[in-house]
């Protein structure tokens, strides 16, 4: 009938065929190759879902109720006015968003044509740069400006330390992240491979005193290095006390103190005894807990039962790459958790030891200062929220004409409004700011639109100007080579820039798809472009005077079970000039915090400021294959890529899990998010296009790896095997990403995943 005609007309007006999927940018993302009836019914179902007409928009009924009943109360924002402002933003900024996406496509078309025209010719960087400049892809560096962001919390501006990234749709996980400000150093050492298992020191179901002794030896070494005593070692201490406002440690019968007395920051008492000694170094604290009656304290000569390290200073609550939010129902879950964080009321029930435990947000910590005053330290991290990218649309909200809207518009308005609750309490941000991270932006024009969106959001919600601070993910090629221009566009708001190998490499491959076959992934990481990319991010941040006003960040340590190697390698991030870096767990954050005690990041940045800026020629050097691979090398790379891709996509599509530990082909657990799909699918698509492998070889590998992934998940009672038939929705999603990867806009996987997840939910009801 008429509504069916409206569905068809809406899809046509948005550029979406009712049969199959618009690979570029689908308004109703549905599975490519689906039968006409199935595709039609999915779109029909979404428009038929209960909606309310409000403010000139057609809003999912449950989303409208959530905003009305949970978000707006206490904010002085009227629900109807909220949606009216949203409608105006969509009307005014929607065409600009669409034009910028079209510009991405136009650049890609010109790049493809240039590479095809120059295939087989000797590489000429000067000619390549001249071409990029002529089409407006490469811009001159921006000079004569600096970041002006104000009212930034010290955890972001002044104190280097670890950062967590956590899916916002899992309340328990995000609470763990919020509470990861402080972590047990003893637990982190005892429970991981940071301390060896040799000599009878393996952990077991009960406390192993041999391992405990080794852990304390390592703890004493750490304390001796970071907080050295004027005489002796913490391992020789028999008493720790506070006398006349000074820390007094008894070593071999003699009293001594800190070599640097200024490192003593405070203490707590229990009765007449000192129960806690607070030390500080490079802005980060450690809290030595003392209790000679505690089971662990009894084993230590000075009664030390634990050392609590200030760990993650900030965390990104992620609405993007680590979640699987494909409809209004999913978005409400994400938004509700963020609202709970901003109100300070979020909690989660969990079963532990046969009992139901309610996990909530930690309180602040209070100490007596050496001069008898009071010191209050935050009990939880400063939270940022990552919205989705420009390229996604949502049908949780439709225009009056039944068209979808850019999803990041909705994210900005809802997550922004939730921050109004914190603006009143100033619990998350004590300086009165909100932190929104913008991913996958291509160049300064897109940053400019994000700034305009933030301006409009602030006006709509009654916020002070520049209340909404911006994080810029440097993960797309056009942003990397024009990063100084991007920072300049957001100079009044920018508080965060960072790098990420997976997405950045995925875009590198897609951008230069026609240039030739790429090196194997492990070798790509060793090429000049990646060092140029990483150095350029730091150089641009330092030149723009971001240190002291915001964070320069580095990427994730993906192996949460390999802490020994992380302790060895991840010190490279603060040494590179980054004042934060991502960790996969609170435990990893506790251990990574040690690196910021060992490296004074601001001194490092001052040294780095003296070096020449990273060379754009290095960044633009495409990491192409220059040798003939053996059949074994090709197959090994395919096995690795496809196993990882299927291992992740099967949970995303079939379980709605956007981030989890996924075993690689060697059964090493890796913390994966959507970025792993982009790099893997683009790499295979590139090799297919250039004849390094065949479609038959890839499909054969996919079927074999499906069986491997099935075996790795065999203990999960909710898991549905892909093999031997390999015709399920999850498997087809993997095929879509690979075999249609060359045509997919910017090599992004979200449209395929969303289409297949919605198809799965429509079929299975979950």
N, C-alpha and C positions, 0 to 999 in steps of 0.2 A: 504494500500500500504506500501511502504518502511518506511514512517514516522510512520505509525501505528505500524509496527514491531519494530521500534526504541523505541516508547513509551513503548511497552510491555517489550522489552529487558532492557530498563533503569530501569523500575520498578522492574524487576526480579533481576537485578544486585545490586540494592539497598536493596534487601530483602523485597520488597513490593508486595504482591499479587495483581493482577488486580481485583480480586473479594474480596471486604471487605477491612479491614484495618490491617496493621501490628500494633498490640497494643503496641509492644515494642518501635519501633522507625520508623515511616513511612517516606519514602522519599517523596511520594505524599500522604499527610494525607487526607484520604477520609472516609466517614461514614461507620462504620461497618454495615454489613448486607445490604448494598446498592445492587441494581440489577447490573449484570455485565455490561449492557449497560451504566447505569448512572455513574458507577465508571470509566469505560474506557473513557467516554466522558470528565469527569472532568480532568483526567490526560492528555488526548489528547488536551484539550483546553489550558492547561497551557503551553505545549510545542509548541503549535501552535501560542501562543501570540507572537507579534512582538519582535524579538530579533536582536541584532547586535553582530557579532563576533569581539571581541576586547581583545587584550592581552592574547589570548589563552582561553578565556571564552565566553560563550553565555549569554549576559546580556540583561535583559528586556530593550526594546528600550527607554522607558520613564525614567527608572532609569539611563541608560547611558547618556541620554541628560541632566538629572538633575545634575549629577556629572560633566559633561563637561561644561555646560552653567552657573551653579549656584555655585557649590562648589569649583571647582579648580581655577577659575579666581581670581587672586590676591594672590595665594598661592605658586607660582613657582613649582607647581606639574602638570606634563603633564598628561592629562586624560588616554592616552594609557599606560604610565608608571604606573599609578595608578592600572589599571586592570592587567597589567603584574605582578606587585608585589602581587596583590591579588591572582592571579593564582599560584604563587610560594608558597605563604603562605598556600593555600589550599593543594597543593601537598605535602608540607613538614610537615605541622601540622595536616592535616586532618586525616591521619592514627593514630596519637597519640590521637586525640580527640576520634576517634572510639574505640581505645583500652581502654581508660579510661571509656567510657560508658559500654564496655563489662566487665570491672572490677567491676563496680557497680552491674551488673547483677550477676556476679560470687559470689560476697559477699552476695547478697540477697539469692541466691540459697543455700549457705552454712549456712546462718542464719536460713532459713526455715527448712533445714534438721536437724540442731541442736535442734531447738525448738520442732520439731515433735518427735525427739528421746528422749527428756527430758520432754515431756508433762506428767503432773501428779506427777512429782518428786518434793521434797522440793526444794525451791529456794536456790541456792548456788552461791553467788556472786563471791567467789574466783575461782570456777570452770568456771563460765561464763566469767570472765575477762581473765582467762588463755586461753580459747577457742578463744576469740576475739584477743588476742595477737598472738596466734599461726597462725592465718590466715592473720595477718597483718592489721586487722581492727583497733585495738587499739595500738597506738604507745607510746613510752615513751615521757614525756614532753620535750620540747626543752628548754635548759638553755644556759646561756652564750652569749646572743645576746640582742640587743635592736633595736628598729625601727630607721632607719636612714633617713627617708624621709625629703627632704629639699625643700625650696622654697614653703612652704605651706601657704596659706592665713590665716591671723589671725582669720577670722570667723570660720575656721575649726580647727586651731591649738591652738588658744590662748583665744578665747572668748566663753564661754558656752552660749547656747541659743537654741530656738526652730528650728525645721527643717520641711519643707513641702515636701510631695511627691505628684507629680502631673502628670497626663497623658500627654505625649508630643504631642499626636495627636489632642488636643483641644487647639487652639491658645489662645482663651480667658482665659481658665483656667490657662494655663502655664504663661500667662502674669500676671494674678492675683498673682500667686506664685512668679514670679520674682519681682513684686512690693511690696511684703509683708514684705519688710525690715522695713517699718514704718506703724503703724496702729493707728487709733483713739481709745484711751482707753475709751473715753466717749461713742462712738458708740458701742464698744464691751460690755460695761456694760449696756447701755440703751437697746440695741437690743437683748439681750439674757437673760436667766434665772439666770445669775450671780447676778442680783439684783431682789429681790422679787416683786411680784405684789400686795401684800396686802396693805390695807389702801388707795385704790384708785390709786395705782401706776402702773396699767396695761398699757402697751403701746397701742397706737391706731393709726388710720390713720393720725392724726396730733399730734404735740408735746404736751406731757402731763407734765405740770410744776410740778405736784406732783411727778411723776417719775423722772423728771429732778433733783428735790431737793434731792431725795434718791440717785441718781447716783452721785451727787456732794458730798454728805456725804461719800459715799464709796470711791470716788476719794481722798477726803481729808484724809481719814484714810490710804489709800495706800501711799500717799505722806508723811504723818507723820511717817509712819513706815520705808520707804526706804530712804527718804531724810529729816530727822528730823530737825526742826529749833532749834536754840539755845534757843528760848523762844516762847511759844505759838504754835498754830496750823494753818495750811493752811486754815482751815475753818473759822478762825477769821481774816484772812488777808484782808486788804482793799486796799493795793497797793503793786505792785512788780516792783522793779526798779534795775538798775545797777549803782553804784557810785564808782568811783575810782577803777574799776576792781573787785568790790565785789558785790555779790547779796545782795540786801537790801529788806526786806519784812516788811511792816508796819502791826503790830498786836496790836489792841486795842490802837492805837495812838502812839505806840512806835516802833522804828526801831530795827529789829533783822536780823540775817543772818542764814546761815546753821550751824548746829552743827559741821559738817565736811566741812570746806570751800573748800577742794579739790574736793568736788562733783560738784562744779560749773565749767562747761566746756566751756560755751560760750553763745552768745546771738545774736539776730538780732534786727534791729530797723526799724521803719516806720516813716519817718520824724525825729522828735526829741524824739519820744516815743519808749520805749522798746516793741517790739511786740512778742518776743520769748525768753525764758530762757531755756538753755540746761543744763541738769544735767546728771551725770554719776555715776553708781554704778556697781561694778563687771564687768566693761567693757561695760555695756549696757547703752544706753542713754534714757532719756525722755525729750521731748520738750514741755514746757508749753507755749501755745499760748495765747496772751493777746490782746483783742480788745473790749473796752468798748462800741463800737458802734454796735457790732455784736449782733444779736438776742439772742444768748446764753450768750455772754459776758455781756450783759445788766443785766442778772439775777444774776450775780456773783459779790460780793462786790469788788473784786480786778480786775474784767474784764476778768477773765479766760474764754476763749471760748472753749478750748479743751486741751487735753494732748495727744501728739503723742508719742507713745512708740516704741522704736526700738524693733522689733518683731522677725520675722524669719531671722536668719543670713544666712542660706543656704537652698537650695531646690534641691530635686532630680527630674530632668526631666526624666520621666519614659518611657522607651521603652519596659517594660516587663509586670509585673503583672497587671497594671492598664490600659492597652491598648488592643485593639482587632485588631492587625495588622497581617493579614494572607496572604498577597500577596504583589507584588511590588507596586501596587497602594497605599496600606495602608502605606507601609514603606516610600514611598516618602513623604507623608504628615508628618510623624513623623520626618524624616530627615530634611525636609524644615523648620519646626518650630525650631528645634535645631540650624540649620544654622542661622536663623533669630535672635535667642537669642545670638549666638556668634558674629554676626555682629552688634548687638544692633539695628536692624532695624525691628524686628517683631512687627506687629500691627494687630489689629482685629477690625472689624466693628460690632457694636451692636446697637440695637434699645433701646432707653431710653427716656421715656416721649414723645413718638411720634417723636423723632428726631434720626438721625443716628449719633452715637458717635464713634470716632476712638480711640481705646485704644492702647497706646504705652508704651514703657519702661520709667520708671521714671528717672529724672536727679538726680545728686548728690545734697547734701544740704551743704550750706556754712554758716559759723558762724564767728563772731568775738570772739577771745579768751579773757579771762580776762586781759591779758597783751597787748591787742591791735593787736595781730596777726590774722591769718586766719586759720580756721579749716574747712576742707572739709570732709564730711562723705558720704559714698556710699548711693545712693538712692535705690539700689536694692540688692537682695541677691547674694551670691556666688552660682553658679549653678553647680551641678554634673549631670551626665547622667548615668542612669542604662541601660546597655545592656541586651540582653536575655541570658539564660543559655546555657550550653554546649549541652544540649539534643535536641535542636531545629535545624531543617534544613530549608533552603529556596530554592524555585525554581525561585526567582527573579534573581538569577545568577546560571548558570549551567556550569559544566566543559565542556571541548571539547567533552567528551564522553556522555554528556547529563545527568550527575549526579548532584544531588543537593549538596549544600555546607553547612557547619555549619553556622547558621545564626549569631552567635556571632562574627565570623570572619568579616562578612560584617558590622556589627554594629561597631566594633572597628575601621575599616578603614574609614567608612563614618563619624561617629560622631567624630572620632579623627581628620580627615582632617578639619572638620568644625571648630575645635578649633584653627586651624592655623590663622583664622581671628582674634580671640581674642588675640593670642600670639603677633600679631602686635600692637593691640590697647591697650591691657592690661586693659580692662574694667571689664570683669567678674573676671579674676584672675589678680590681680595687681602684683603678684609675678612670673607670667609666668609659670603657671601649668595648666593642664587639669585634670579633675576628672571623672574617669569612674568606676562605681560600678558594681561588678560582683556578680550575684545572684546564689544560688543553686549549689555551688561548693561542691564536696564531698572530703574533705581531702586535704593534702598538695600537692599531685601529680597534682591535678587539678589546684591549685594555681600556681604551677610551670609552667604549660602549659599557664596559663593566663599571667604570667610574660614573657614567651617566645613570646607570641602573641604580647604583648605590645612592647617588644624589636624589633620585626620584623616590627611592624607598625611604630614605630619611625624611623627606618632606611629607610623604604619605603617612608615616607612622609617628611624626612629631619628634624625631630625634634631633639632637644637635648636629650641626654640619661636621662631617668627618668622624662621626661616632662609629661608623662601619669601616673598620680597617681591612686592608686587602692583602692576601697572600697570592703571589704569582708563581704557579708551577712552571718551571722552565723545562718543559718536556716535549715541545714541538720545535722543529728546526727553525721556522721563521721567527719564533720568539728568541731562540738562542742567539742567532746572528744579529738580532736587533734588540738585545736585552736592555741596553742602556736607554733606547727609545721607549721601551715598554715601561721601565722604571720611571722615566720622566713623566709619562702620561699619568701615572698613579702616584706621583711624588708626595702628595698630601695624605695618602692613605697606606702606602706600601709598608708592611712590617715583616714581610717574609718572602724570600725567594729560595728555591731549592732545585736540585737536579734529581733525575731518576733514569737509570740506564734502560729499563725495559721499554717504557713508553717512548722515550727519546729515540731508541734504536728502531722501534716499530715505525715511527714516523720517518726516520732516516731511510729505511728500506722502501717504504711506500713512495716517498717523495722522489727517490732516484730509481724507481722500479725499472725504467727503460734503459738505465745506464749500463746494466749488465748484471751478472750473478754476483751475489754478495759472498764474502768469506763465511765460514762456519761461525756460529755465534761466539764461541769462546775466543776466536781470533779477532773478531770485530772489536772486542773489548780491549784488545792490546794495540789497536791502531792509533795513529796520532790524533784523529778527530775526537776521540773520547777524552783524552787528557786536555785538549784544547777546550772542549765543551765544559769540563769540570772547572778548569782554571778560569775560564771566561766568566762563569757565574760568580765566582769569588771576586775576581777583578772588578767586574761591573758593580757589585754590591759595595765594595770598599770605596771605589771611585765616587759613587753616589752618596757616600757618607751614611750608608745604612747601619754599620756598627754603632751601637749606642741608641739606635731607634728601632731596630728590628733584627730579624734572624737571617743568616745565610745558612742554608741547610743542605745536608747530603742525604743520600738514599738509605734504603733498608738493608739491614743484615738479615738475609732470608732464612738462615738455618738456626732455628731456635734451640736445637739440641746440641749445637756445636759452639759452646761458649768459650772453650779454650782457644779456638781459632779466632773467635771474635775479639777476645782480649788481646790477641797478638796483632790483628790486622786493623781493627776499627779505630785505633788511635790515629790512623792516617786521616780521619775526617777532621778532628780538631787541628791536626798539623797542617791540613790543607787550607785552614783559615775559616772553616765552618764553625759557627757557634751552636749548632745543633745538628743532630743526625737521628734517623729513624731506627727504632729497635722493635723487635717482633713481640716483646712481652715485658711485663713489669720486672721480671727477674733479669732479663737482658739489659733493661734500663739501669738497674742497680749496678750491674757489672760495668756497663759502658760509662757510668758516672765517674769511675776511677780515672778514665782518660782525661776528663776535664780537670781533675786534680793535678794531673801530671803535666798538662799543657795549659799555659796561660794564653788563651785564644786571642785576646786583644793585643798582646805583645806579638803574637804570630802574625796577626793581620797588619800590624805596623811594619813588620819586616816584609811581608808580601807586597805591601803598597809601593815598595821601592823597585819592584821588578817591572819589566815591560808588560803591557797588557797582552793577553793571549792573542795569538795570531789567527785571524779569521780564515786565512788560507788553510790552516790545519783543520779547523772546524768543517770547512767545505770540502775537504778531501774525502771522497766517497770510498768506503772500505770494500772495494770490489775484489773479487777473486782473480788472482793473477797466475794461478797454476792449475793444472788438471788434477782433480781429486781422484783418489782410488775408489773403486766401487764400495770398498769397506768403509771409507770415510763418509761417503754419501749416505750409506745405509745407517751408520751410527748416528749421524746428525738427524736423519728422519726419525729414527727410533726415539731419540731423546726429545725432539720437538713434539712429536705426536703423542707420546706417552704423557708428557706434561700437560699438553693441551686437553686431552681427553680426561685426564685425572681431575682437572679443575672444572671443565665444562659439565661433567656429569653431576657434580654437586650444585653448580649454579642453576642449571636448567631443571634438574630432577628434585633438588632439595631446597632451592632458594637460598643457598649459602654462598655469599660472595667472597668470603675470606676464611681460609682454614689451612691447617697443616696438610699438605698434599705430598705423598711420597714420590720422589723422582724415580727414574728407571733403575737406580741403584738402591732404592728403598731408603734414601736419605730424606727425612722429613723437611719440607720447605714451606715457609709461610707465603702463600700465593694469593694474589688478587688478580683483577681482570687484565692488568698489564701483561701478564705472562701469555695470555692468549694473543694479544696484538703482535708481540715480537715473533712468537712461534708461527702463527698463521701467515704473517707477512713474509717471513723467511722461506717457508715452504712454497708460497705463491710465487715468490721471486725465482726460486730454483725451477719450479714447473715452467714458468714463462720462458726461461732461458735454456731449457732442455737439460739441466743438470740431473733431473729425475723425470719420471713419467707419471702420468695420472694413475696408471695401473699399479706402479710401484708404490705410490702414496696410498692408494686404497688398500692394497695388500698389507702395508704397514699399519694402517689404521685398524684393520680387522685383527691383526696380531696384537697390537697394543691395547685394543679393547679387552682382549682376554687377560692381558697383564693387569690392567686397571681393575677388572672384575676380581681378580685374585687378591689384589691389594685391599679391596673393600669387602672381602668375603665375610668378615666378622661383623659387618654392619647389618643388623636385621632389617633395616629399612631400604637397603640398597637393592636396586633392580639391575641385573647383569645386562650388558650390551651385547655380548657374544652369546651364541654363535650367529644369531640372525643379523645383528648390526643394522636394524631397521627402526630403532626407537628414536624418539624425538631428540634425546641427548646426543646420540651418535650423528644424527642428521645436522645438528647444530655445528658440530665439529667439521663436517663436510662443507657446510655453507661457508664457514670462515676461511677455509683453505681454498676451495675451488672458486669462490667468488671474491677472494681477498684482493685481487688486483683491481676490481671495479668498485670496491667498497670505499666510500669517502674517507680519505686520510688513513685508511687501514684500520679504522676503529671497529670494534667488535660489538658495541652496545646494541645496535639495531638488530643484529642477528640473535644475540642472546635474549633480548627483550621479546622478540617475536616468538622464539622457541619456548621461552619460559611461560609466556601467556598462553601459547598453544597447550603446553603441559598442564597449566592450571585449569584451562577450559575442559581438558579431557579428564583430568584426575581430581579436579576440585581442590587442589592444594598446591 
